Amino acid sequence: MNTPSTSSSRIEDFSLLDPRVQSDPREFYSLLHEQRPVYLMPEMGMYVVARYEDARAMVRDHETFSSSSNLIGSKFDGSIFENYNKMLAEKGWARVDTLSWTDPPEHGRYRMIVDKVFNVRYVRELQPHIAQVVNDLIDKFIDRGECEFVSEFALPLPGIIIAEQLGLDRNKYATFKRWANAIVTPGVVPMNHDQLRATAEIELEMQHYLAATFEERRVSPTDDLISKLVHAGGEDERPLSMHELQSTMCQLIAAGYDTTISALGTGLWLLLRFPEQMAKLRSNLALVRGFVAESLRYEAPVQGMFRVATRDVEIAGTMIPEGSLVMARFGAANHDPSKFACPHQFDMERKNAGAHLAFGNGIHFCVGRLLAMEELETAFSILLSRLDDITLARPLPDLPHKMHPTIHSLKELPIRFTKVA
């Protein structure tokens, strides 16, 4: 696939609020790389950083670019975040800055706690169980010869795994999806007061479920993440408050769920769009790690991450004023021709695909990346060993992705297949 033509297009003709750009941003990304690597989106008042090295340097410079949710929220419609937090505080707990919503030194305290769980040894030990969950899900639809892949596989797989890691009911993955949607929606998707209130009620449902679980683990600890969070801290360190526990869990549920659903759906869709790559992978499943890395580069689940400039700073010749909202556009960085040759070509044997920024970089490098990679590699290895002749059951919508300025996720993926004998 060649680089999309930009000869007759103008940057001003594109907007990250346009569903068509969100669904297929490659032409816009090419324009940014060629003409304006740091672009002020006029309708959003936000700077978009498009080049790989600039985006990577930006998210590694936490002193210049803050991750504080309070600062970032105020740069959208501050009243939305303020009203939403008031709604939460009325019946539950207002959000506070923890983990990915903090800068050092506070960030280190929260990161140390969750890093104890999501480590290499733990994920390796989990692999046989992930494989069992994958096979159980496939068993439910394999004899039909068809399924809606997003709802029947991509959604429940990470939902079951993250539920178990949090010490919660594995059958509540659909509920987790509702919770995750509620967490990431305020301030990003336009909502009126009634919609904001309905979203807050969903998050409050999550908060009270978690609060009861926190108390259970406080009295009777187990070996799950919730127990570790509740009992974090020692003689020289204060335990996490209920507000901190709620906010930390809020991020783990949202970040660890939607992104993996997206990666599973778009990964299979890429194989359907590039059948020669599917044939190559099917003939040699040892290529699965390269396939996963390239699919994350090509269709990054998180297309961008917001920061706020804490001082005047110049990037690629553009002066960004202090207090500006800035987005490191990972999707654009992953298609930067100065980093990835022929960036719009999908090649699972690309030598540097693992350099992608789909998991971010720096101190906020995705805490669940090892678990996500294990889920993806295990899932696609088993899927291709059990399903053959995979095709679309019907054409996808003209705009196959859900509308969202940062989360790149398919609405559906109906497939047909034959069962491997």
C-alpha positions in Angstrom: 0.0 0.0 0.0 1.5 3.3 -1.0 1.5 6.5 1.0 -1.8 8.3 0.5 -1.6 11.2 -1.9 -1.6 14.6 -0.4 -1.2 16.7 -3.6 -4.7 18.2 -3.6 -5.3 18.3 0.2 -4.8 21.0 2.8 -4.2 20.4 6.5 -7.1 22.8 7.2 -9.5 20.5 5.5 -9.0 17.9 8.3 -10.1 17.7 11.9 -9.6 15.1 14.6 -13.3 15.7 15.4 -14.3 14.4 12.0 -15.3 10.7 12.2 -13.8 10.1 8.8 -10.4 11.3 9.9 -10.7 9.3 13.1 -11.4 6.2 11.1 -8.7 6.6 8.5 -6.2 9.4 9.5 -3.3 8.4 7.2 -3.7 11.2 4.7 -3.9 13.7 7.5 -0.8 12.2 9.1 1.1 12.4 5.8 0.2 16.1 5.5 1.4 16.8 9.1 4.7 15.0 8.5 5.3 16.9 5.2 4.1 20.4 6.1 3.4 21.0 9.8 4.8 18.5 12.3 3.4 20.6 15.1 -0.1 21.7 14.2 -2.5 23.9 16.2 -6.0 22.5 15.7 -8.1 25.7 15.5 -11.4 24.1 16.5 -9.8 22.5 19.6 -7.1 25.0 20.6 -4.7 22.0 20.9 -1.3 21.4 19.5 -0.7 18.1 17.7 2.8 16.7 17.7 3.1 14.3 14.8 6.7 13.3 14.3 8.1 10.2 16.1 11.1 11.7 17.8 9.2 14.8 18.9 6.3 12.8 20.3 8.6 10.4 22.1 10.7 13.3 23.6 7.5 15.0 24.6 6.1 12.2 26.7 9.5 11.6 28.3 9.7 15.2 29.4 7.3 15.2 32.4 8.7 18.5 33.7 7.6 20.4 30.6 4.5 18.4 29.7 2.3 17.6 32.7 0.0 14.6 32.9 -2.2 16.1 35.7 -5.8 15.3 35.0 -6.9 18.5 36.6 -4.7 20.6 34.3 -5.7 18.6 31.2 -9.4 18.6 32.1 -9.4 22.4 32.5 -8.2 22.7 28.9 -11.3 21.1 27.5 -14.5 22.4 29.0 -13.5 22.8 32.6 -17.1 23.0 33.8 -17.8 19.5 32.5 -15.1 18.0 34.6 -16.1 20.1 37.6 -19.7 19.2 37.3 -18.9 15.5 36.8 -16.7 15.5 39.9 -19.5 17.1 41.9 -21.9 14.4 40.7 -19.5 11.7 41.8 -18.9 13.4 45.1 -22.6 13.6 45.9 -23.0 9.8 46.1 -19.4 8.5 45.9 -15.9 9.8 45.5 -14.6 12.6 43.3 -11.7 11.7 41.1 -8.2 12.6 42.3 -4.9 12.4 40.5 -3.1 9.1 40.8 -0.9 6.9 38.6 -1.1 8.1 34.9 -2.8 11.3 36.0 0.2 12.4 38.1 3.7 13.7 37.6 6.8 12.8 39.7 7.4 12.4 42.6 3.7 11.4 43.3 3.6 9.2 40.2 6.4 6.9 41.5 4.4 5.8 44.6 1.5 4.6 42.6 3.6 3.1 39.8 5.7 1.0 42.3 2.5 -0.6 43.6 1.1 -1.7 40.2 4.5 -2.7 38.8 4.7 -5.4 41.5 1.8 -7.2 39.8 2.3 -6.6 36.1 5.8 -8.1 35.8 7.4 -10.5 33.4 7.3 -13.5 35.7 3.6 -13.1 36.6 2.6 -12.7 33.0 4.5 -15.7 31.9 2.9 -17.8 34.6 -0.5 -16.5 33.4 0.0 -17.7 29.8 -1.5 -21.2 30.1 -4.6 -19.6 31.7 -4.9 -17.0 28.9 -4.7 -19.9 26.4 -7.5 -21.7 28.2 -9.7 -18.6 28.1 -9.0 -18.1 24.4 -9.9 -21.7 23.7 -13.1 -21.5 25.8 -14.3 -18.5 23.9 -13.6 -20.1 20.5 -15.4 -23.2 21.6 -18.6 -21.2 22.0 -18.8 -20.2 18.3 -16.5 -22.5 16.3 -19.2 -25.0 15.3 -21.4 -22.1 13.9 -18.8 -21.2 11.3 -19.3 -17.5 12.1 -19.3 -15.0 14.9 -19.3 -11.3 15.6 -15.6 -11.1 16.6 -15.7 -7.9 18.7 -18.5 -8.9 21.0 -17.9 -12.6 21.1 -14.1 -12.6 21.4 -12.3 -9.3 21.6 -14.5 -7.9 24.3 -14.7 -10.9 26.7 -11.0 -12.0 26.5 -9.4 -9.0 28.2 -12.5 -8.5 30.3 -12.2 -12.0 31.9 -8.5 -11.7 32.3 -8.5 -8.2 33.9 -11.5 -9.2 36.1 -9.5 -12.1 37.5 -6.4 -10.0 38.0 -8.5 -7.5 40.0 -10.0 -10.3 42.0 -13.5 -9.7 40.7 -16.2 -11.8 39.0 -14.9 -13.0 35.6 -18.4 -13.0 34.3 -18.8 -9.2 34.8 -16.8 -8.3 31.7 -19.8 -6.7 30.0 -20.2 -4.6 33.1 -16.5 -3.6 32.9 -17.1 -2.4 29.4 -19.9 -0.1 30.6 -17.7 1.2 33.3 -14.7 1.7 31.0 -16.9 3.7 28.6 -18.2 5.9 31.4 -14.7 6.6 32.6 -13.3 7.8 29.3 -16.3 9.6 28.0 -16.7 12.9 30.0 -15.0 15.9 28.4 -14.1 13.9 25.2 -17.5 13.1 23.8 -20.0 16.0 23.8 -22.8 15.5 26.4 -25.6 17.5 27.8 -26.4 17.6 31.6 -28.6 14.5 31.5 -26.1 12.5 29.6 -23.4 13.6 32.0 -25.5 12.6 35.0 -26.3 9.1 33.4 -22.5 8.6 32.8 -21.8 9.6 36.4 -24.3 7.0 37.7 -22.5 4.3 35.8 -19.2 5.3 37.4 -20.9 5.5 40.8 -22.1 1.9 40.3 -18.5 0.9 39.7 -17.3 2.9 42.7 -19.7 1.3 45.2 -19.0 -2.2 43.8 -15.3 -1.6 44.3 -15.7 0.0 47.7 -17.3 -3.1 49.0 -14.6 -5.2 47.5 -11.9 -3.0 49.0 -13.4 -3.6 52.5 -13.6 -7.4 51.9 -9.9 -7.5 50.9 -9.0 -5.2 53.9 -10.4 -7.8 56.2 -9.6 -11.0 54.2 -6.7 -10.3 51.8 -6.0 -12.5 48.8 -3.2 -12.5 46.2 -5.0 -10.2 43.7 -4.3 -6.6 42.7 -7.1 -5.1 44.8 -5.6 -6.7 47.9 -2.1 -5.3 47.0 -3.6 -1.9 46.5 -5.6 -1.9 49.8 -2.6 -3.1 51.8 0.0 -1.0 50.0 2.4 1.0 52.2 4.3 0.2 55.3 5.6 1.9 58.3 7.2 4.7 56.3 4.4 5.0 53.7 0.8 6.0 54.1 -1.8 3.6 52.7 -4.0 4.6 49.7 -7.1 6.5 50.6 -10.5 5.5 49.3 -10.3 8.3 46.8 -6.8 7.1 45.6 -8.0 3.5 45.4 -11.0 4.5 43.3 -9.0 6.6 40.9 -6.3 4.0 40.5 -8.8 1.3 39.8 -10.6 3.6 37.4 -7.5 3.9 35.3 -6.6 0.2 35.4 -10.1 -0.8 34.2 -10.3 1.8 31.4 -6.8 1.6 30.1 -6.4 -2.2 30.4 -9.7 -3.0 28.7 -10.6 -0.8 25.7 -7.1 -0.8 24.3 -6.9 -4.6 24.2 -10.4 -4.9 22.7 -9.3 -2.5 20.0 -6.0 -4.3 19.3 -7.7 -7.7 18.9 -10.4 -6.3 16.6 -8.1 -4.2 14.4 -5.4 -7.0 14.4 -7.8 -9.5 12.8 -9.2 -6.8 10.4 -5.6 -6.2 9.3 -5.2 -9.9 8.5 -8.4 -9.8 6.5 -7.2 -6.6 4.6 -3.8 -8.1 3.9 -4.5 -11.8 3.2 -0.9 -12.5 2.0 0.2 -11.5 5.6 -2.4 -13.8 7.1 -1.1 -16.7 4.9 2.4 -15.9 5.9 1.5 -15.9 9.6 -0.6 -19.0 9.4 2.3 -20.9 7.8 4.7 -19.7 10.5 3.2 -18.8 13.8 6.6 -17.9 15.1 6.0 -14.6 13.4 3.2 -13.7 15.8 5.3 -11.4 17.9 6.2 -9.3 14.8 2.7 -9.4 13.6 1.4 -8.0 17.0 4.0 -5.3 17.1 3.3 -4.2 13.5 -0.5 -4.2 14.0 0.0 -2.0 17.1 2.1 0.3 15.0 -0.2 0.4 12.1 -3.5 0.7 14.0 -2.5 2.0 17.5 -5.4 1.5 19.9 -4.5 4.8 21.6 -3.9 7.4 18.8 -2.8 10.1 21.1 -2.2 11.2 24.7 -2.9 14.7 26.2 -0.4 16.8 28.1 -0.3 20.4 29.3 2.8 22.6 28.7 4.2 23.9 32.0 6.4 26.5 30.2 6.9 28.1 26.8 8.5 25.4 24.7 9.6 25.1 21.0 9.1 21.9 19.1 10.1 21.6 15.4 10.2 25.4 15.0 6.8 26.0 16.6 6.5 27.9 19.9 4.0 26.3 22.2 2.9 28.7 25.0 2.8 27.8 28.6 -0.6 26.3 29.6 -1.3 24.9 26.1 -3.0 21.6 25.6 -0.7 19.4 23.6 -1.3 15.9 22.1 1.5 13.5 21.4 -0.2 11.9 18.4 1.1 8.3 18.7 -0.8 7.2 15.6 1.0 9.8 13.5 4.3 9.1 15.1 3.9 5.4 14.2 3.4 6.4 10.5 6.4 8.8 10.4 8.5 7.9 7.3 11.6 9.2 9.0 11.3 6.4 11.5 9.4 3.7 9.6 10.1 3.1 5.9 7.0 3.0 3.8 4.9 3.6 6.9 1.5 2.9 5.3 2.7 -0.6 4.2 1.7 -3.4 6.6 4.6 -5.8 7.1 4.8 -8.2 10.0 8.5 -8.7 9.3 9.3 -5.0 9.7 12.6 -4.9 11.6 11.8 -1.9 13.8 8.0 -2.4 14.4 8.7 -2.9 18.1 9.7 0.8 18.3 6.1 1.8 18.0 4.6 4.2 20.5 1.3 2.4 20.9 2.1 1.9 24.6 3.4 5.4 25.1 6.9 6.0 26.4 8.7 7.4 29.4 7.5 7.1 33.0 3.9 6.6 31.9 4.8 3.6 29.6 1.7 1.4 29.7 1.8 -0.6 32.9 -0.2 -3.5 31.4 1.8 -3.8 28.1 3.3 -7.2 29.0 -0.1 -8.6 29.8 -1.6 -7.1 26.6 1.1 -8.5 24.4 0.7 -12.0 25.9 -3.0 -11.8 25.4 -2.6 -10.7 21.8 0.1 -13.2 20.9 -1.7 -16.1 22.5 -5.0 -15.1 20.9 -3.8 -14.9 17.3 -1.7 -18.0 17.6 -4.7 -20.1 18.7 -7.2 -18.4 16.4 -5.1 -19.2 13.3 -4.5 -22.7 14.4 -8.3 -23.4 14.9 -10.0 -21.2 12.3 -9.3 -21.4 8.6 -10.7 -19.5 5.5 -11.5 -16.4 7.6 -13.5 -13.8 5.7 -15.8 -10.9 6.4 -19.4 -12.2 6.8 -20.7 -8.9 5.4 -19.1 -5.5 4.5 -18.2 -3.2 7.4 -19.8 0.2 7.6 -18.2 3.0 5.6 -16.9 4.3 8.9 -16.0 1.1 10.7 -14.5 2.7 13.8 -16.3 4.2 16.8 -16.2 7.9 17.0 -13.4 9.0 19.4 -10.5 11.4 19.0 -8.0 9.1 20.7 -9.4 5.5 21.1 -9.2 3.6 17.7 -11.7 0.8 18.0 -14.0 -1.1 15.6 -17.7 -1.1 15.9 -18.0 -4.7 14.8 -16.2 -7.4 12.9 -18.6 -10.1 11.6 -16.6 -13.1 10.2 -17.1 -16.5 8.6 -14.6 -19.3 8.8 -14.1 -23.1 8.6 -13.1 -25.2 11.5 -9.6 -26.6 11.2 -9.9 -30.4 11.3 
